[in-house]
């Protein structure tokens, strides 16, 4: 199975990676963002280091409730402060709206790459 990647930690990560890989081939799984001391600030489900685009796939169980939403927002602000953009994908989007997800992420990626040039 050439598209299998054992680094995926949840099914939603594979649901995101597989349709994105042909159009965003630099996306890698479990990409760590570290601070100047080498401390891990975040580990993105998928990311493109050149574009500074991180993708988080939020499953139904792990990312629901006010406390988890607040934690996710704090983390996203920390990564944004370091020049990264985080796109969050919900289970429903990945299962039912994957064409829209792919178009949205390609457009975001292209925007970030143009900004970096």
Residue, then its C-alpha position, 0 to 999 in steps of 0.5 A: x500500500x504505497x499511500x499508507x503512512x504509519x505516522x498518522x495518529x487518527x483516521x481523520x489525518x488520513x482522510x485529509x492527507x490522501x486527497x491533499x497529497x496530489x495537489x500539496x505534495x510537500x505536506x508531511x505528517x506530524x510536523x513539529x514546530x519548536x521554539x528557540x530553546x528547542x521546546x515543542x510548541x506544536x505538532x501539526x497533523x500535517x504541515x508544509x514548512x515552506x508555506x508555514x501552513x499547519x493542518x489540524x484534523x479535529x475528530x468528533x471526540x477529541x476536539x469538542x467542548x468549550x475547554x478543548x476549543x479554548x485550548x486549540x485557540x491558545x495553541x493556534x495563537x502561539x503558532x500564529x505568533x511564530x508566522x504559521x497559519x493553522x487550518x482546522x478541518x472537522x470530521x464532517x468536512x473531511x467526509x462530506x465536503x472534501x472537494x471544498x476542503x481541497x480547494x480551500x487549502x490549495x488557495x490558502x497554500x498559494x496565498x501563503x507562498x505568494x506572501x513568502x516570495 
